[in-house]
Amino acid sequence: MKKSILKNKSYDFAIQIVKTYKLISSDRKEYTLSKQLLRSGTSIGANIREAEFAQSNKDFINKMSIALKESNETEYWLSLLKDTDYIKVSTYNTLSDLNMELIKMLVSTINTMKSKL
């Protein structure tokens, strides 16, 4: 159940990231930072999806750990875009809150799986 919630939340987060990317690149004409946000923000869910078909528990942990790293990187790009006025503080707060929720879920999932090894 938890993995399904994580999968759904990461997909919904990716949609918000894509919408934010479209806004930044079209309205603000910023392409480099927003592309990094797009890459890392959508990679979270992609790695979670890959973990569904992991070949072993270690592979599962590895995929989830990559998703966690991408989530952490996404937080960096969100902060940078906020601090350089490419996104509003309210947009940052919304996306950061969603991202932090993903981070907590990923950490919990990884720790649970590690305890089973």
Residue pairs with C-beta under 8 A, 6 or more apart in sequence:
2 105
2 108
2 109
3 48
3 51
3 52
3 109
5 105
6 48
6 102
6 105
6 106
6 109
7 45
7 48
7 49
7 52
9 98
9 101
9 102
9 105
10 44
10 45
10 48
10 67
10 102
11 45
12 98
13 41
13 44
13 45
13 95
13 98
13 99
13 102
14 41
14 42
14 44
14 45
16 94
16 95
16 98
17 37
17 38
17 41
17 42
17 74
17 95
18 38
18 42
20 34
20 37
20 87
20 91
20 95
21 34
21 35
21 37
21 38
21 41
24 30
24 33
24 34
24 37
24 81
24 86
24 87
25 31
25 34
25 35
28 34
28 86
30 81
30 86
33 77
33 80
33 81
33 84
33 86
34 81
34 86
36 73
36 77
37 74
37 77
37 78
37 81
40 70
40 71
40 73
40 74
40 77
41 70
41 74
41 77
41 99
43 66
43 67
43 70
44 67
44 70
44 71
44 74
44 102
45 67
47 63
47 64
47 66
47 67
47 70
48 63
48 64
48 67
50 63
51 59
51 60
51 63
51 64
51 67
54 60
54 62
54 63
57 113
57 116
57 117
58 117
60 113
61 110
61 113
61 114
61 117
64 106
64 109
64 110
64 113
65 110
67 106
68 103
68 106
68 107
68 110
71 99
71 102
71 103
71 106
72 103
74 99
75 96
75 99
75 100
75 103
78 87
78 92
78 95
78 96
78 99
79 92
79 96
81 87
81 92
82 88
82 89
82 91
82 92
87 95
